[in-house]
């Protein structure tokens, strides 16, 4: 009986192949090898596109009429030193970080239609027959008058260029024309027109400033006169005199009559109060002191005179009392006179003390009277406070208008003085000369630009082609896009393939040795395995792979049977140059011939081949019957390894039917030929038949097309000998 294939008996990849339907292609990361491979595969496209673009540039250069470029250089200095005071008021002040923006603004002015019209008018270009013919050559239909002028302006505006450098303030004005003389003439005309524009702009700004200041001076003068009149009327109506207080408080304050009276009354009141306080203190000091002890009495001349007279009388009285008694008439008279003098002295002292009291009382009454007057005047002054505040507001308004008038007059005088000095911001450094050689077309420049554009376009085309091309390139694509285990690769051989297979040390032979080692590991638990070698479509290398694999197994001493199971286009006999036979595999399957009679013995040591005799008319019926399984069971009994060279998978059902009777299927995939969609369709058909797929073999592998170098494949084949 045929040995049934059971998942898990050494076919580690079988379960994985059954899950292929769920596998989805993943996006691979782009690396250097991928980029190198893209450029190598698309090298002819890249070279062709670049060559085509450069050829077009060459033809364009030959067909383009020669043009001449003339240039004028101008120095721009917006921040010029002022010669006289006030000149900076009419000049341009630009911050250092805005110089580039200012230069760009000037460049835009040069390119403007206004300057272009000035150039046309100044040079009389509408009357220049040569220039107008060039305008007509460019397909512009012009007529006389304004239409001709508009056409001329549009033409020069389209050809003028202004270069603004970042490292200096030198601007370049260039003009391109087919006539070198016209190019130089118009370039110089643009420079002169820009100078005229600069001067006109400066004069216009100066004139505008003067007119504006004159209007402001007239307006402020009228407002000042009105404010002064209002201030004078208000002061007269409110009896305010003097100057208003200044804003800093240092100037004299405006006064009213009440304010003046309040100041005088306050001064007098303060003096009276001081006198009252002094009189009060004097009276309080002597009120309880005997009059005779007062210094004022002791120093009074009258009192002193009376005291002297009394002292003399007392001296006389003392002398008489020594001789007479008090009733003596002279003594009595002296006593009376002495008493009278004492009374006079006491009366004089009392009068002096009473005078001091009266002075205190008078000062007290004066203070009280002045205090009432002060309160009355203060009330009037408070009532007039609003008048003083309003007057100060009017005076401040007057002063403000005076300051404005002074500032406007100063500014007007400065601008008037500076109006006669017009410093230009633009200066011509070098005028345009008539060019001696054309500036365009520039063949080398055009070819360089074409080379850059061609490379860019070629890269885009190459990437687009790669994006639309889903062919399998390397074993990573096999694993990523097909979901199969990569069994190995075989290099693309340009010479005799069979000779390379038989050469033990050739890269192709080494690759199949690596494949044999990999299969040994994959089917190590299956005795007498039957291996089907198939491919998605024809000429992918399945017959070469099956024959080479059979040779490698025979080379390690195993009895190998190579069966040609491609019942539609057999090729094994042709590979080994075997003669056509009447009996073959079909006759053996049907039992019309024995295996021993049909097999070609020892084509290579240990290798027998069972070719096809007569092509069957019903291959599907043969493969669908149980006879095929019985035939393979007989082969297992006689051989160690049976290799089947099957039919392609796509388009016919042979390979999926045959896969039911084998222990492993090797899918041959040709690199750079089969598309991933076709390969996935082939794998899907095998999975539908539950074929035990061992993996995929990538044939005709070209390292450079995959982005690798040649050393990679040799290292890989050497690695394959280790039996991974």
Secondary structure, 3 states (H helix, E strand, C coil): CCCCCCCCCCCCCHHHHHCHHHCCCCCCCCCHHHHHHHHHHCHHHHHHHHHHHHHHHHHHHHHCCCEEEEEEEEEECCCCCCCCCCHHHHCCCCCHHHHHHHHHHHHHHHCCHHHHHHHHHHHCHHHCHHHHHHHHHCCCCCCCCHHHHHHHHHHHHHHEEEEECCCCCEEEEEEEECCHHHHHHHHHHHHHHHHHHHHHHHHHHHHHHHHHHHHHHHHHHHHHHHHHHHHHHHHHHCCEECCCCCCCCCCCCCEEHHHHHHHHHHHHHHHHHHHHHHHHHHHHHHCCCCHHHCHHHHCCHHHHHHHHHHHHHHHHHHHHHCCCCCCCHHHHHHHHHHHHHHHHHHHHHHHHHHHHHHHHHHHHHHHHHHHHHHHHHHHHHHHCHHHHHHHHHHHHHHHHHHHHHHHHHHHHHHHHHHCCCCCCCEEEEECCCCCCCCCECCHHHHHHHHHHHHHHHHHHHHHHHHHHCCECCCHHHHHHHHCCCEEEEEECCCCCHHHHHHCCCCHHHHHHHHHHHHHHHHCCCCCCCEEEEEECCCCCCHHHHHHHHHHHHHHCCCCEEEEECCCCCCCHHHHCCCCCCCCCHHHHHHCCCCHHHHCEEEEECCEEEECCCCCCCCHHHHHHCCHHHHHHHHHHHHCCEEEEECCCCCCCCHHHHHHHHCCEEEEEEECCCCEHHHHHHHHHHHHHCCCCEEEEEEEEECHHHHCCCHHHHHHHHHHHCCCC
